[in-house]
Amino acid sequence: MGLASISTLGLIGFVASGDPNIAGACLGAGVFSAGSLGLHMTKSIGGADMPVVITLLNSYSGWALCAEGFILNQPVLTIVGALIGSSGAFLTKIMCDGMNRSLTNVILGGFGTTSAAPKESGEGGEVLIHSETDVGGAVSSLMDADKVFIVPGYGLAVAQAAPAVADIANRLTKLGKTVRVREGKALERVCVVVVVVVNVVDVVIDILE
């Protein structure tokens, strides 16, 4: 909040001041605080969420160009900036929907948190436990399961793995297994899947059963 306040005050001082020295100092303070705020916020965002941040920043650059067009009375800059800003905003919204997350959660989800490597037992602190698998283990788990739940996400869309997942689902269905897919934006490209598409409530009920 402090950096944002400094940036805002620098903008006000730059616009309101008639002294070139004061205006230059305000401009420098505003640029430094705005850059520090941007660096501070983006450093807390995970690598998987970075494409969303890039499209959001691209949208910001478009709106800045649009504002510049208004200031300079240049209709071409205004139109181009509006196109860049709106397209970036639309793409950001589509990517957030593909991850089933809000933009606020993507931008501020890791704000104020720290990340560290898993600690060994006896070192103190929380012991982070995870399970690793490989292709063979995944195949074995799928073959041993009676019910398979597929939850498409943003990674599925980025990897363009929807056809492969649909093929796996169809093969499992032919083996007599129950395969269900969680509905979502990433499912739109799975056009050939021949399984039951359910909502999250039905998935939870089936898991409990």
N, C-alpha and C positions, 0 to 999 in steps of 0.2 A: 504493500500500500504506500509505503514511503517513496519508493522509486516512481510509482505512478503519479503521486502528488507532485514530486519534483518536476517530472516531465510536463505535467499540466501547468504548473506555475511558470516553467520556462517558456511554454507556448504563449501564455498570457503576457508575460513580460516582453517577449519578442514582438508581439503584435501591438502592445500598448505603448512601448517605449519609443521616444523619438531620438534618443541618443544612440548613435551607431555602436559605441563601445558597450553600453548596457545591453542593447539588442543582441550583439554578438555573443556576449557572456551568457545571456539567457538561452540563445540558440544552442550554444555548446553544451550547457548544462542539460537542456532538454534532450539533445541527441545522445549524450552519454547515459543519462538515466533511462531513456527508452531502450537503448541497446542493452544495458545491464539487465533491465527487466525482462526483455525478450530472451536473453541468454539464460537467466535464472529460471524462467518458466519452462523453456524447451529442454533444459538439461534433465528435468524430472520426468520427461515423457519417455516411455519405453520404445525400443526399436520397432516393434510391430505397429505402434501407433504413429510413427513418424510420417508415413505417407499422408495421413489425415492432416497433420500439422503443416506439411508442405503445401497441400491444396488450400488450407486456410490462409497461410501467409501469401500464397499466390492471389487469393481473393482480396486480401488486404491491399496488396500492391495495385490491384485494379481499381479499388475504391479511392486510393490515394491519387492515382492518375486521373480519375474522374474529378476529384476535387481540384486538382491542378488545372484541369480544363476549364472548370468554372472560374477559377481565380484569374487565369490568363485570357478568358473569353475565347477559348479555342474549342469549337464544337467537335472537331475530330478527336481531340484528346478525351473529351467528355464521353463520347460514344464508345471509343475503344476501351476506356477505363471501365465503363459500365458493363461492357461485354465480358471483359476479363474478370471483374469482380463477381458478377452474377454466375458465370460459368464455374468459377472456383467455389462459390458458395453452394451451388447445386451439387457439384462433385463431392464436396465435403459432407453434405447431408446424405448422399447416396452411400458413401463409404461408411458413415456412422450407422446407417440402417443395416448395412451388410454385416456389421459386427454386433448388431442388436445392442448398441450403446448410444448414449447421448453425447453430444459434443462437449458438454460440461464435464462429463466423466472422463472423456479422452484427454482433455486439456488439463484438468485439475486432479485427475485420479491419482497421480503420483506426486502431487505437490506437497512438500513438507515431509516426505518419506525418504528413507535411506535404503540403499540396496547393498547387500554384502554377500560374500560367498558362504555356502553352507558351513556350519561349524561342526567340528567333530565332538563326540561325546567327551565330557570332562573339561572342555574349554570354557564352559559357562555360557549362559545365554540360551536362546531357543535353538533346539536341534531341528533342522529342516530335513524332512524325510521325503524322498521322491522315489518313484519306480521307473526304471528304464526298460525299454523293450526294443526289439528289432523287427524286421519283416517277418522272420520265421515265428517269433513270439506272437505277433499280431495275427498271423494266419492261424496259428494254433488256438488262440483265444476265440477267433471267429468260428472255427470249426467245432469247438467245444460248447459254444453258446447255443441256447435254444431261442433266445430273443436278442436281437441286435438293434440298438438305438443309434441313429446317425444324427449328429447335431451339426449342420453346416454353419460355417462362419466365414469371416472375411478372408482367412487364409486359404480356404477352399476356392473362393472366387479368384484370388490373386494367382494361385498356382494353376488355375484353369483345370482343376482335377475333378470337376463335376461329372464328365463322362466316365472316368475311371471308377468313381464312387458309385455311379449308377450301374455300371457293369458288375461291380462287386455285389451290390444289393440284389441285382437280378439273379446272379449265380447262387447267392445264399437262399433266395426265395425258392429257386428250383430244387435246392437240397432239402426243402421242407422247413426251413427256419423262418421265424417271424421277424420281419425287418420293418422298422418304422423310422421315418425321417421327420425331424423337427422342422416345422414350417419356418420360413425366413426368407429374406431377400436373396441370400446366396443360393437358395433352392431354385430360383427362376430359370437358371441355365440347365438344371437337371431335367431335361425334357423327356428322356427315354426311360426314366426310372419307373418300374412297375411295382411299387410298394405303397403302403398306406401312409399318407401324409397326415400327421396329427399335430395338435397344439401342445404346448408345454404341460398343461394340466393332465391331458391323457397320458403323456409320457411318464409323469410322476406317478399316476395311478398304476400304470403297468409295472413300473419298477417296484412299487410297494407290494404288488401282487406276487 
